[in-house]
């Protein structure tokens, strides 16, 4: 009899996949850092860098519903492998063009769009894989580990990229990125990721690709508690990013363009995410996860955005940045666990893709609004010498950047208000009681009734 090694499964299997994805995130972060520097040296224009981000982000949002439907149709392990492979191929093309001395800025737009299109499959597949790999009591810990990996990579990748750029140059950094993608794919090949069994929701969702893509929207609309939670997430993203978008110009304006201070504050964001994710991975979150959502939103608003807005020193800015991402770990971990426990596994790809799409729409809205609000409303208001400006100046100080500090306070106020309003909405507050766990609901439907025998 031929011996066949057992593939890791359960929490060990998930932790193995998590480690592979974490290594891949570091590689992606290093190449992104290196290419950002290259693009700035070539063009000297911030618009070029913004367009790279846009072309990478837009396909992820636009293709999410289709990607979610395909994730539920296909093998989720294969989807994750193909997503990693596509990102690796885009890096290989960029490296090849650079070696041939043919790389131009527009190549980064195409490569980013290609990787972003396949990246739209990664999130729903990864999130849905967690559900089938581990017991639901560990969902909170698993989601915390995913968030912690993202935050840790934000700290580690720029440091490693800076060191490797000196030692092996940008071509060497891109080659390392390719190695990390290969490592992540090999890890996935060695781990068992079970496919979900079909439920009544999966049967109901059958149809054409377009019909299945729209099922995620129908599911959220039919479950109004999920719709309320999604609106809360959308509002939280807008209120948070209105301030976060102007963080760099605010700090630079208030410190005379001190890049060291800005770097310290940005590192504090990553450190808070790591610490918050680590604590959540040990704790797993509150028994009533919706209260973790409320507490996370209120904490990041008051202790995070509020401190950044009131602060006029690197200590307060860094402390606020730390609390933003630490409480964000509580918010995200609790929210994701609710979706994973309640949504049937065989339709999670569709539903999670819609969740990400609608939640992510808050990002471009906030980013487009933040600049004009800073330049045309808040900064001129604080420079006007009006009574309101003098009153707010007692809180945030005066001078360049003070208007953007007020934007952080406004975002904190909106975030706290959203948490309090959400607490008063019964469909949201009682979401875990109103929507049964997917395994309990399916078991109940499977039980024979007196009428059916």
N, C-alpha and C positions, 0 to 999 in steps of 0.2 A: 504494500500500500504506500502510495506517495504521500510524504508529509507536506502539509500545506500550513504555513504559518498563519496564525490568527491575526486579523487586522485589528488595531486598537479601536475600541468603541466606547460609548458612554462618555463620562467626564474626561477620561484619559484621552480618548479619541478627539474630543473637542479641543482639549488643551494642546494636543499635537497640531491640529489644524490652526488653532489660534497662534501658536508660535511661528508656524510657517508664514501666515499672513502678516504677522508683526515684522518678521525679517523683510518681507516684501515691501511693507510700508516704509521701512527705513531706506531701502534701496530707491523707492520712488521719490521719497523726500529728498534724498541726496541728489538725484538727477534733476529734480525740479529746481533745487537751490542752484545747482551749477548752471543749468540752462537759463535761469533768470539772470544770473550775472552775465552770461554770454550775450543774451538778448539786449541787456542794458548797454553793454560795451559796444554792440554793433549799431544800435539805433539811437540810444540816448533819449528815448521817449517812453513815458509812462503808459501812453496809449497802447503801445505794442505789447507791453506786459499784460495790460488789462484784457486785450483781445485774446491772448493765449489762454487766460483764465475763462473767458467767455466761451470760446470754442470748445474747451474741455468740459464746461459745465452744462451748456445748452443741450447737447444730445442726451445727457443723463436725465434731464427733466422731460424732454419731449418724448423720449422712447420708453419711459418707465412703464406705462400701461401695457404696451406690447411686450416688453421684456418680462413683466410679471406673469402674463399669460403663458409665455413660452417656458418660463421657469417651472410653472406647474405642469406643463406638458412633458418636459424633458427631465432627464436625470440631473439632479441638483449638483451632484459631485462633478459631472461632466461640464455643467454650466460654469462652475467656479474655475475649473481648469482652463476652459476656453477663454474666460474673461482675463485670467492671469496671462495666458498665452498671447492674447491680443495686445495687452499692455506691453509685454516683452517685445513683440514684433515691432511696435511703434518705436521703441527705444533702439532696436537693432537698425531700423531704417535711418533714424537720426544719426546714430554712430557711423553708419556706412557713408552717409552724405558728408559728415564731418571729416572722415578719413580721406574722402575724395576731394575735399575742399569745395564742396558744392552746396553746403547747408545755407539756407536763407530763412529769414524770419517766418515767411509764409508756410514753410515746411512744418514749423511747430504748430501752426493753426490746424493743418490737416492731421498731423499726428495726434494732436490733442483731441480733435473731434472723433477720430477713429478709436482711440483708447476710451474716450468718454462714452461712445456708443456701446461698447462692450462692457464698460464699467456700470452701465445701467442695469445689467444682469447680476452684477456681483452682490449688491446690497440685498435684494429680495432673496437671492439664492442662499447667501450666508445666513441671513436672519432666519429663514425658513429651515435651514439645515440644523440650527440649534434646537428647534422644536423636536425633531425626530431623533437627535443624537442623545439627549439627556433628559432626565425626569424634570417635570415642570417646577419642582421645588428648587432646582438649580438655575432656572432661567435668569433670575436677578443677578446671580454671581457671573454667569456667562456673559450677559450684556455688559456688566461692569468691566470684565476683562477686555471686551472688544473696545469699549470707550477708553480704557487705560492704555491699550496698545496705540490708539490714535494719538493720544496726548503725549505718550512717551516718545513716539516717533518724531513729534514736533520739536522735542528737545534734542534728541540724539542726532537726527538727520543733519541739521545745519552744522552742528559741531563736527561730525565726521566728514561732511562734505567739505568744510573749510580746511580740515587737515589733509584730506586726500587730494584736494585741488592743488595744494602745494607739493605733495609727494608724487602724484601720478597724473595730474592734470585732468581736464574735463573728459578726455577720452577714457581715461582709467575709471573715472566715476561712473560713466555710462556703462562701461563693461561690468562694473560691480553691480549695477542695477540689474543687468541681464542675469547675472549669477543668482541674485536674490529671487528673481521670478522663477528661474529653473528650480531653485530650492523649494519654493512654495508649491510648485506643481508636483514635484516628487513627493512631498509630504502628503498632498491630497491623494495621490495614487496609492499611498500606503495605509490610508485610513478608511474605515467603513462608514458611509453616510447613508442610512436607510431611507428608502423612498416611503412617503406616507401612504396609508391605505385610503381608498376612495370613500368619502362620506356622502351623505345626502346633499350637502352643499356642492360637493364636486360634481355630482350627477346633474344638479340644477344648473351648474355653470357651463355645461357642455354646449358646444356650438362652434360657429366660425371663429377664426382668430380675433376678428374685430369684436364679436359678441363677447368672447371670453375676456378680451382686454377691458371691455366696459363693465364686466361683472364686478370688478373691484369698486367702482364708483357706486354701483347699485347696492352692493353689500353695505358700504359705509352709510349710504342714504337710508337704507332700511333699518339699520341699527343706529338710532338717533343718538344714543350715548357715545358711540364711536365718532359720530359727526361732531358732537360737542367737544370731545377730546381733541379731535383734529383741528377744530377752530381755535382751541386754546393753544395748541402747539404752534399754529400759524401766527397767532398774536404774539406769543412769547418770542418767536424768531424775529419778528419785526421789531419789537421793543428792545431786544438785546442787540440786534445788528445796527440799529439806528446810531447807537453810541459806538459800538465796536468798529464801525467803518471809519469813524473820525478819530480813533484812538491815536494812531501815529501822528497825524497833523496836530492834534491837541497837545501831546507830550512834547513834540518838537517845538511848537509855538511857545509853550510855557517854560521851556528849558534852554532856549537859544539854540535849537537844533543839536541837542546832546544825544548822539546816537547810542552811547553807552546806557543812558537812562532808558531809552526806548527798548533796547535789547533786553535789559533787566526786566522790564514790565512784561514783554512778550514771553520771556522764559518763565515768568511767574504763572502765566496762563497754562503753559504746558505742565508745570510742576503741580498746580492745583488739580488738573485733570488726572495726573498719575496718582496723587494721594487720594483724591475722591474715588477714583476707580478701584484702587487697592482696598480701601475701607469697605466699599460696596461689595467687592468680591468676597471679603471675609463675612460681612453681615448678611448680604443678600437682599436687603431692603425691608421696609415695614410689611406687616401682614396685610394691611389694607394698602395696596400699592398706590391707590389714587391719592392717599395722603402724602406719599413720597413725592408725587408730582406737584402737589400744592406747596409742600415744604421746600422742595428744590427750587421752584419758581420764586417763591417769596425770599428765600435765602440769597439766591444769586442777584435778585433785584436790590435788596436792602444792603446786605453786607458786601456785595460785589459791585454792581453799578453805582450804588449810592456812595460807597467809599471812593471810587474812582472820580465821580463827579465832585465830591467835596474836597478831595485831596489836592494838595499843591506841592507835593514832594514825592520822590520815588518810593519812599516807604509806604505811604498810603495807596499810591497807584498800584504798586506790586501786591500789596495785601488785598486790595479789591480785586485785582486780576486773579489772584489765587482763589478767592472765594467764588468768583464767577464760575470757573470751571469745576471747582470742587462740588458746588451745589448743582451744577449742570449734570454731573455724573449721577446724582440722586434723581434728578428730573428725568433724564433719558433712560436710566436703568429701570425705573419704576414704570414709565410709560411703555417701553418696549415689552416688558414682561406681561403687562395687561393684554396687549395685542397677541402675544404668543400663546397665552393661556386660553384666550377666548376664541380666536379665529381658527377654524378647522385647518389642519396642516396642509391638506391637498389644495386649498385655495389661498394659502398664505402668500404665495408669490404675487398673485394679482392684487390682493388687498394691501400688502406691504409696499408694493410699487406705487399704488395710489397714495398711500400714507406719506411716502417720501416725496412724491411729486408735489402734493398740495402743501406739505410742510415746508419744502424747499422753495416754493414760490415766494415765501416771505423774504428770502435772501436778496434776489434782484430788486424787489420793491424797496427794501430798506437801503440797499446800496445806491440805487438811483436817486432816492429822496434825500439821503444824508448830506451829500455834497451841497446841493442848493440850499437846504435848510441851514447848514453851517455858514455858507458864504453870504446868503441874502437875508437871512432872518436872525439867527441867534448871535452871530458875531457882530453885525451892525447894531443889534439891540443893546448888547452889553457895552458897546462903544458910544452909545447915544447920550449917556449921562442922565437918562430918564429916572423917574422915581422907582420904576420896576427894576431897572438896571442897578440902581444903588442898593435896593433891597436884596437882590440876588447876589450882588457883589459881596455882601457881608458873609454869604455862604461859600462862594466859590472863588472869591478874589476878583481882581480886575485885570485888564490888559489882554493881549492876544491869547487866544485859546480859551478864555473864560466862557465865551458863548458855547463852545463845544462841550465844556464841563456841564453847562446847563442842560445840554442834550442828554448827557448821561443821567442827570437827575430826572429828566422827563421820562427817559426809558425805564428808570427804576420805579417811578411812580406808576407807569402803565403796567409794568410787570407785577407789582404788588396788587394793583387793582384787579388784574386778571385772575390772580390767585384767589382773592377774596370773592370776586364774582363767581368764579368756578366753584368755590366752596358752597355757594348758595344755590347753585343749579342742581336740582335733585337728580336729573338724568345723568349728570356727570359724577356727582358725589357718590351715587349708588351704582355706578357702572358695573362693579364686580358682583353685585347682587342681581341686577336687571339682566345681564347677559351671562348665561351659564358657561362654565368651562366646556371646551369643545369635546372633551372625552366624556363628560357627564351627559351632555346633550345628546351625543350619538348613542350612548348606552341606553338612555331613556327611550329614544325612538326605536331601538332594537327590541325592547321588552314587549311581549305580546300583551294585548289588552283583553279585557273580558269579552268584548264584542268580536274580536278577531280570533279568539281562542288561543 
